[in-house]
């Protein structure tokens, strides 16, 4: 799977997660309770660097789909620079693996 396919897959997973969290919070809008009692974000915490994890959580909770925010999250997961989406096959093999791609 090349880097663009991985980005597309992760973006779709993030949007699906946002939809699921939005649905859950529409039933009970207590965000603290949701964060304390849910493990829905746990697997993401393992692959997103600490510096961007807070951005990710805020984007999920607030259903933020702004391209710049999503790209920053994707870049942090894939350890890439958003200004350079084209990578060689050798570079593609050096990108850290994660459970979603």
ZAVEXTI-43789 format. One record per atom (N, C-alpha, C): x, y, z; atom name. Coordinates in steps of 0.02 Angstrom, whole numbers, padded with zeros to 5 digits, m for minus. Example, Ala and Ser with C-alpha at 12.3 -4.5 7.8 and 13.67 -1.06 7.14 Angstrom:
REM residues 2
<r X="00660" Y="m00284" Z="00390" atom="N"/>
<r X="00615" Y="m00225" Z="00390" atom="CA"/>
<r X="00660" Y="m00165" Z="00390" atom="C"/>
<r X="00642" Y="m00112" Z="00354" atom="N"/>
<r X="00684" Y="m00053" Z="00357" atom="CA"/>
<r X="00645" Y="00002" Z="00394" atom="C"/>
END
This chain:
REM residues 101
<r X="00043" Y="m00058" Z="00000" atom="N"/>
<r X="00000" Y="00000" Z="00000" atom="CA"/>
<r X="00045" Y="00062" Z="00000" atom="C"/>
<r X="00034" Y="00107" Z="m00048" atom="N"/>
<r X="00076" Y="00166" Z="m00050" atom="CA"/>
<r X="00052" Y="00219" Z="m00001" atom="C"/>
<r X="00091" Y="00272" Z="00005" atom="N"/>
<r X="00077" Y="00323" Z="00056" atom="CA"/>
<r X="00010" Y="00358" Z="00044" atom="C"/>
<r X="m00008" Y="00370" Z="m00018" atom="N"/>
<r X="m00072" Y="00403" Z="m00031" atom="CA"/>
<r X="m00131" Y="00359" Z="m00013" atom="C"/>
<r X="m00124" Y="00294" Z="m00026" atom="N"/>
<r X="m00177" Y="00247" Z="m00006" atom="CA"/>
<r X="m00183" Y="00244" Z="00070" atom="C"/>
<r X="m00126" Y="00244" Z="00104" atom="N"/>
<r X="m00127" Y="00243" Z="00178" atom="CA"/>
<r X="m00161" Y="00307" Z="00205" atom="C"/>
<r X="m00144" Y="00364" Z="00175" atom="N"/>
<r X="m00175" Y="00427" Z="00197" atom="CA"/>
<r X="m00250" Y="00425" Z="00187" atom="C"/>
<r X="m00272" Y="00400" Z="00130" atom="N"/>
<r X="m00344" Y="00396" Z="00115" atom="CA"/>
<r X="m00379" Y="00349" Z="00164" atom="C"/>
<r X="m00348" Y="00292" Z="00178" atom="N"/>
<r X="m00377" Y="00244" Z="00225" atom="CA"/>
<r X="m00382" Y="00274" Z="00295" atom="C"/>
<r X="m00328" Y="00305" Z="00318" atom="N"/>
<r X="m00328" Y="00335" Z="00385" atom="CA"/>
<r X="m00378" Y="00393" Z="00389" atom="C"/>
<r X="m00382" Y="00433" Z="00338" atom="N"/>
<r X="m00430" Y="00488" Z="00337" atom="CA"/>
<r X="m00501" Y="00462" Z="00343" atom="C"/>
<r X="m00517" Y="00409" Z="00306" atom="N"/>
<r X="m00583" Y="00379" Z="00310" atom="CA"/>
<r X="m00597" Y="00351" Z="00380" atom="C"/>
<r X="m00546" Y="00320" Z="00410" atom="N"/>
<r X="m00554" Y="00294" Z="00478" atom="CA"/>
<r X="m00565" Y="00350" Z="00528" atom="C"/>
<r X="m00530" Y="00405" Z="00520" atom="N"/>
<r X="m00539" Y="00462" Z="00565" atom="CA"/>
<r X="m00609" Y="00490" Z="00558" atom="C"/>
<r X="m00633" Y="00498" Z="00496" atom="N"/>
<r X="m00701" Y="00524" Z="00485" atom="CA"/>
<r X="m00754" Y="00476" Z="00512" atom="C"/>
<r X="m00743" Y="00411" Z="00505" atom="N"/>
<r X="m00789" Y="00362" Z="00534" atom="CA"/>
<r X="m00790" Y="00366" Z="00610" atom="C"/>
<r X="m00731" Y="00374" Z="00639" atom="N"/>
<r X="m00726" Y="00381" Z="00711" atom="CA"/>
<r X="m00762" Y="00444" Z="00734" atom="C"/>
<r X="m00753" Y="00499" Z="00699" atom="N"/>
<r X="m00788" Y="00561" Z="00716" atom="CA"/>
<r X="m00864" Y="00550" Z="00714" atom="C"/>
<r X="m00888" Y="00515" Z="00663" atom="N"/>
<r X="m00960" Y="00502" Z="00658" atom="CA"/>
<r X="m00984" Y="00460" Z="00717" atom="C"/>
<r X="m00945" Y="00409" Z="00735" atom="N"/>
<r X="m00964" Y="00365" Z="00791" atom="CA"/>
<r X="m00964" Y="00404" Z="00857" atom="C"/>
<r X="m00913" Y="00444" Z="00869" atom="N"/>
<r X="m00909" Y="00483" Z="00931" atom="CA"/>
<r X="m00965" Y="00534" Z="00933" atom="C"/>
<r X="m00979" Y="00565" Z="00877" atom="N"/>
<r X="m01034" Y="00614" Z="00873" atom="CA"/>
<r X="m01101" Y="00581" Z="00891" atom="C"/>
<r X="m01110" Y="00520" Z="00865" atom="N"/>
<r X="m01172" Y="00483" Z="00880" atom="CA"/>
<r X="m01177" Y="00467" Z="00955" atom="C"/>
<r X="m01121" Y="00445" Z="00983" atom="N"/>
<r X="m01120" Y="00428" Z="01055" atom="CA"/>
<r X="m01134" Y="00490" Z="01097" atom="C"/>
<r X="m01101" Y="00546" Z="01080" atom="N"/>
<r X="m01110" Y="00607" Z="01119" atom="CA"/>
<r X="m01178" Y="00640" Z="01108" atom="C"/>
<r X="m01212" Y="00622" Z="01054" atom="N"/>
<r X="m01280" Y="00648" Z="01044" atom="CA"/>
<r X="m01329" Y="00615" Z="01091" atom="C"/>
<r X="m01311" Y="00555" Z="01114" atom="N"/>
<r X="m01353" Y="00519" Z="01162" atom="CA"/>
<r X="m01339" Y="00543" Z="01233" atom="C"/>
<r X="m01275" Y="00550" Z="01250" atom="N"/>
<r X="m01254" Y="00575" Z="01315" atom="CA"/>
<r X="m01195" Y="00621" Z="01304" atom="C"/>
<r X="m01206" Y="00686" Z="01310" atom="N"/>
<r X="m01155" Y="00735" Z="01291" atom="CA"/>
<r X="m01103" Y="00749" Z="01346" atom="C"/>
<r X="m01097" Y="00706" Z="01394" atom="N"/>
<r X="m01047" Y="00714" Z="01446" atom="CA"/>
<r X="m00979" Y="00690" Z="01420" atom="C"/>
<r X="m00939" Y="00737" Z="01397" atom="N"/>
<r X="m00874" Y="00720" Z="01366" atom="CA"/>
<r X="m00827" Y="00687" Z="01416" atom="C"/>
<r X="m00825" Y="00712" Z="01477" atom="N"/>
<r X="m00782" Y="00682" Z="01528" atom="CA"/>
<r X="m00800" Y="00609" Z="01540" atom="C"/>
<r X="m00864" Y="00596" Z="01546" atom="N"/>
<r X="m00888" Y="00527" Z="01556" atom="CA"/>
<r X="m00868" Y="00484" Z="01496" atom="C"/>
<r X="m00876" Y="00511" Z="01436" atom="N"/>
<r X="m00858" Y="00474" Z="01376" atom="CA"/>
<r X="m00783" Y="00457" Z="01376" atom="C"/>
<r X="m00741" Y="00506" Z="01391" atom="N"/>
<r X="m00669" Y="00495" Z="01391" atom="CA"/>
<r X="m00647" Y="00447" Z="01446" atom="C"/>
<r X="m00680" Y="00451" Z="01504" atom="N"/>
<r X="m00663" Y="00407" Z="01560" atom="CA"/>
<r X="m00685" Y="00335" Z="01549" atom="C"/>
<r X="m00742" Y="00326" Z="01515" atom="N"/>
<r X="m00771" Y="00259" Z="01510" atom="CA"/>
<r X="m00763" Y="00225" Z="01443" atom="C"/>
<r X="m00734" Y="00259" Z="01395" atom="N"/>
<r X="m00727" Y="00232" Z="01328" atom="CA"/>
<r X="m00654" Y="00214" Z="01314" atom="C"/>
<r X="m00645" Y="00162" Z="01275" atom="N"/>
<r X="m00578" Y="00144" Z="01252" atom="CA"/>
<r X="m00572" Y="00153" Z="01177" atom="C"/>
<r X="m00619" Y="00190" Z="01148" atom="N"/>
<r X="m00623" Y="00199" Z="01076" atom="CA"/>
<r X="m00562" Y="00235" Z="01047" atom="C"/>
<r X="m00528" Y="00274" Z="01087" atom="N"/>
<r X="m00470" Y="00312" Z="01063" atom="CA"/>
<r X="m00403" Y="00278" Z="01080" atom="C"/>
<r X="m00405" Y="00224" Z="01118" atom="N"/>
<r X="m00344" Y="00193" Z="01143" atom="CA"/>
<r X="m00296" Y="00172" Z="01088" atom="C"/>
<r X="m00321" Y="00138" Z="01036" atom="N"/>
<r X="m00276" Y="00114" Z="00984" atom="CA"/>
<r X="m00245" Y="00172" Z="00946" atom="C"/>
<r X="m00280" Y="00228" Z="00942" atom="N"/>
<r X="m00252" Y="00287" Z="00909" atom="CA"/>
<r X="m00197" Y="00318" Z="00952" atom="C"/>
<r X="m00205" Y="00317" Z="01017" atom="N"/>
<r X="m00156" Y="00345" Z="01062" atom="CA"/>
<r X="m00088" Y="00311" Z="01054" atom="C"/>
<r X="m00090" Y="00247" Z="01035" atom="N"/>
<r X="m00029" Y="00209" Z="01026" atom="CA"/>
<r X="00010" Y="00229" Z="00964" atom="C"/>
<r X="m00023" Y="00257" Z="00914" atom="N"/>
<r X="00011" Y="00272" Z="00851" atom="CA"/>
<r X="00021" Y="00346" Z="00838" atom="C"/>
<r X="m00012" Y="00390" Z="00876" atom="N"/>
<r X="m00006" Y="00461" Z="00866" atom="CA"/>
<r X="00043" Y="00489" Z="00917" atom="C"/>
<r X="00093" Y="00527" Z="00895" atom="N"/>
<r X="00140" Y="00557" Z="00942" atom="CA"/>
<r X="00105" Y="00601" Z="00993" atom="C"/>
<r X="00133" Y="00605" Z="01053" atom="N"/>
<r X="00103" Y="00644" Z="01107" atom="CA"/>
<r X="00087" Y="00716" Z="01086" atom="C"/>
<r X="00131" Y="00747" Z="01048" atom="N"/>
<r X="00122" Y="00817" Z="01028" atom="CA"/>
<r X="00059" Y="00828" Z="00988" atom="C"/>
<r X="00038" Y="00778" Z="00949" atom="N"/>
<r X="m00021" Y="00786" Z="00906" atom="CA"/>
<r X="m00083" Y="00750" Z="00935" atom="C"/>
<r X="m00074" Y="00710" Z="00987" atom="N"/>
<r X="m00131" Y="00672" Z="01012" atom="CA"/>
<r X="m00186" Y="00717" Z="01038" atom="C"/>
<r X="m00169" Y="00771" Z="01072" atom="N"/>
<r X="m00220" Y="00818" Z="01096" atom="CA"/>
<r X="m00259" Y="00849" Z="01039" atom="C"/>
<r X="m00224" Y="00865" Z="00985" atom="N"/>
<r X="m00256" Y="00893" Z="00925" atom="CA"/>
<r X="m00305" Y="00841" Z="00898" atom="C"/>
<r X="m00283" Y="00779" Z="00896" atom="N"/>
<r X="m00325" Y="00725" Z="00871" atom="CA"/>
<r X="m00389" Y="00718" Z="00913" atom="C"/>
<r X="m00381" Y="00717" Z="00979" atom="N"/>
<r X="m00439" Y="00709" Z="01023" atom="CA"/>
<r X="m00488" Y="00767" Z="01013" atom="C"/>
<r X="m00462" Y="00827" Z="01010" atom="N"/>
<r X="m00505" Y="00886" Z="01000" atom="CA"/>
<r X="m00541" Y="00882" Z="00933" atom="C"/>
<r X="m00505" Y="00859" Z="00882" atom="N"/>
<r X="m00535" Y="00852" Z="00815" atom="CA"/>
<r X="m00591" Y="00800" Z="00816" atom="C"/>
<r X="m00580" Y="00746" Z="00852" atom="N"/>
<r X="m00630" Y="00693" Z="00856" atom="CA"/>
<r X="m00691" Y="00718" Z="00895" atom="C"/>
<r X="m00679" Y="00746" Z="00953" atom="N"/>
<r X="m00735" Y="00768" Z="00996" atom="CA"/>
<r X="m00776" Y="00824" Z="00965" atom="C"/>
<r X="m00743" Y="00867" Z="00927" atom="N"/>
<r X="m00778" Y="00925" Z="00898" atom="CA"/>
<r X="m00794" Y="00916" Z="00824" atom="C"/>
<r X="m00783" Y="00855" Z="00799" atom="N"/>
<r X="m00800" Y="00837" Z="00730" atom="CA"/>
<r X="m00767" Y="00885" Z="00680" atom="C"/>
<r X="m00704" Y="00902" Z="00693" atom="N"/>
<r X="m00667" Y="00948" Z="00649" atom="CA"/>
<r X="m00640" Y="00909" Z="00589" atom="C"/>
<r X="m00660" Y="00932" Z="00530" atom="N"/>
<r X="m00638" Y="00899" Z="00469" atom="CA"/>
<r X="m00596" Y="00945" Z="00425" atom="C"/>
<r X="m00573" Y="00999" Z="00454" atom="N"/>
<r X="m00532" Y="01047" Z="00417" atom="CA"/>
<r X="m00470" Y="01012" Z="00389" atom="C"/>
<r X="m00457" Y="01023" Z="00325" atom="N"/>
<r X="m00403" Y="00989" Z="00290" atom="CA"/>
<r X="m00336" Y="00997" Z="00325" atom="C"/>
<r X="m00320" Y="01057" Z="00348" atom="N"/>
<r X="m00255" Y="01068" Z="00380" atom="CA"/>
<r X="m00248" Y="01028" Z="00445" atom="C"/>
<r X="m00301" Y="01022" Z="00483" atom="N"/>
<r X="m00299" Y="00984" Z="00545" atom="CA"/>
<r X="m00292" Y="00909" Z="00531" atom="C"/>
<r X="m00333" Y="00884" Z="00486" atom="N"/>
<r X="m00330" Y="00813" Z="00468" atom="CA"/>
<r X="m00262" Y="00795" Z="00439" atom="C"/>
<r X="m00235" Y="00838" Z="00395" atom="N"/>
<r X="m00169" Y="00825" Z="00366" atom="CA"/>
<r X="m00115" Y="00823" Z="00419" atom="C"/>
<r X="m00118" Y="00867" Z="00469" atom="N"/>
<r X="m00069" Y="00867" Z="00523" atom="CA"/>
<r X="m00071" Y="00800" Z="00561" atom="C"/>
<r X="m00131" Y="00777" Z="00574" atom="N"/>
<r X="m00139" Y="00712" Z="00608" atom="CA"/>
<r X="m00112" Y="00656" Z="00565" atom="C"/>
<r X="m00130" Y="00655" Z="00502" atom="N"/>
<r X="m00105" Y="00603" Z="00456" atom="CA"/>
<r X="m00029" Y="00605" Z="00451" atom="C"/>
<r X="m00001" Y="00665" Z="00446" atom="N"/>
<r X="00071" Y="00672" Z="00442" atom="CA"/>
<r X="00105" Y="00643" Z="00504" atom="C"/>
<r X="00076" Y="00657" Z="00562" atom="N"/>
<r X="00106" Y="00633" Z="00624" atom="CA"/>
<r X="00103" Y="00556" Z="00628" atom="C"/>
<r X="00049" Y="00527" Z="00604" atom="N"/>
<r X="00042" Y="00454" Z="00606" atom="CA"/>
<r X="00091" Y="00422" Z="00557" atom="C"/>
<r X="00094" Y="00450" Z="00497" atom="N"/>
<r X="00135" Y="00420" Z="00445" atom="CA"/>
<r X="00207" Y="00446" Z="00445" atom="C"/>
<r X="00219" Y="00494" Z="00491" atom="N"/>
<r X="00286" Y="00523" Z="00497" atom="CA"/>
<r X="00309" Y="00552" Z="00430" atom="C"/>
<r X="00266" Y="00591" Z="00399" atom="N"/>
<r X="00282" Y="00623" Z="00335" atom="CA"/>
<r X="00271" Y="00697" Z="00340" atom="C"/>
<r X="00294" Y="00731" Z="00289" atom="N"/>
<r X="00284" Y="00803" Z="00282" atom="CA"/>
<r X="00229" Y="00813" Z="00230" atom="C"/>
<r X="00176" Y="00850" Z="00247" atom="N"/>
<r X="00120" Y="00856" Z="00200" atom="CA"/>
<r X="00139" Y="00890" Z="00135" atom="C"/>
<r X="00196" Y="00924" Z="00131" atom="N"/>
<r X="00216" Y="00956" Z="00069" atom="CA"/>
<r X="00250" Y="00906" Z="00022" atom="C"/>
<r X="00259" Y="00845" Z="00045" atom="N"/>
<r X="00294" Y="00795" Z="00004" atom="CA"/>
<r X="00257" Y="00729" Z="00006" atom="C"/>
<r X="00203" Y="00724" Z="m00033" atom="N"/>
<r X="00163" Y="00663" Z="m00033" atom="CA"/>
<r X="00192" Y="00609" Z="m00077" atom="C"/>
<r X="00236" Y="00626" Z="m00123" atom="N"/>
<r X="00265" Y="00577" Z="m00168" atom="CA"/>
<r X="00330" Y="00552" Z="m00137" atom="C"/>
<r X="00333" Y="00487" Z="m00124" atom="N"/>
<r X="00393" Y="00457" Z="m00096" atom="CA"/>
<r X="00412" Y="00396" Z="m00138" atom="C"/>
<r X="00476" Y="00381" Z="m00138" atom="N"/>
<r X="00500" Y="00323" Z="m00175" atom="CA"/>
<r X="00479" Y="00259" Z="m00139" atom="C"/>
<r X="00486" Y="00203" Z="m00173" atom="N"/>
<r X="00468" Y="00139" Z="m00142" atom="CA"/>
<r X="00512" Y="00125" Z="m00082" atom="C"/>
<r X="00576" Y="00143" Z="m00086" atom="N"/>
<r X="00621" Y="00133" Z="m00029" atom="CA"/>
<r X="00600" Y="00174" Z="00031" atom="C"/>
<r X="00581" Y="00237" Z="00019" atom="N"/>
<r X="00558" Y="00280" Z="00073" atom="CA"/>
<r X="00493" Y="00254" Z="00102" atom="C"/>
<r X="00449" Y="00229" Z="00059" atom="N"/>
<r X="00384" Y="00204" Z="00081" atom="CA"/>
<r X="00392" Y="00146" Z="00129" atom="C"/>
<r X="00444" Y="00105" Z="00119" atom="N"/>
<r X="00457" Y="00048" Z="00163" atom="CA"/>
<r X="00482" Y="00069" Z="00231" atom="C"/>
<r X="00509" Y="00130" Z="00237" atom="N"/>
<r X="00536" Y="00154" Z="00300" atom="CA"/>
<r X="00483" Y="00187" Z="00344" atom="C"/>
<r X="00424" Y="00198" Z="00319" atom="N"/>
<r X="00371" Y="00229" Z="00358" atom="CA"/>
<r X="00347" Y="00179" Z="00410" atom="C"/>
<r X="00341" Y="00204" Z="00472" atom="N"/>
<r X="00322" Y="00157" Z="00526" atom="CA"/>
<r X="00254" Y="00126" Z="00512" atom="C"/>
<r X="00248" Y="00064" Z="00529" atom="N"/>
<r X="00185" Y="00027" Z="00519" atom="CA"/>
<r X="00139" Y="00040" Z="00577" atom="C"/>
<r X="00075" Y="00039" Z="00565" atom="N"/>
<r X="00026" Y="00048" Z="00617" atom="CA"/>
<r X="m00032" Y="00001" Z="00604" atom="C"/>
<r X="m00077" Y="m00008" Z="00650" atom="N"/>
<r X="m00127" Y="m00061" Z="00645" atom="CA"/>
<r X="m00181" Y="m00048" Z="00593" atom="C"/>
<r X="m00184" Y="00011" Z="00562" atom="N"/>
<r X="m00239" Y="00026" Z="00517" atom="CA"/>
<r X="m00222" Y="00017" Z="00444" atom="C"/>
<r X="m00158" Y="00010" Z="00427" atom="N"/>
<r X="m00138" Y="00004" Z="00356" atom="CA"/>
<r X="m00090" Y="m00054" Z="00348" atom="C"/>
END
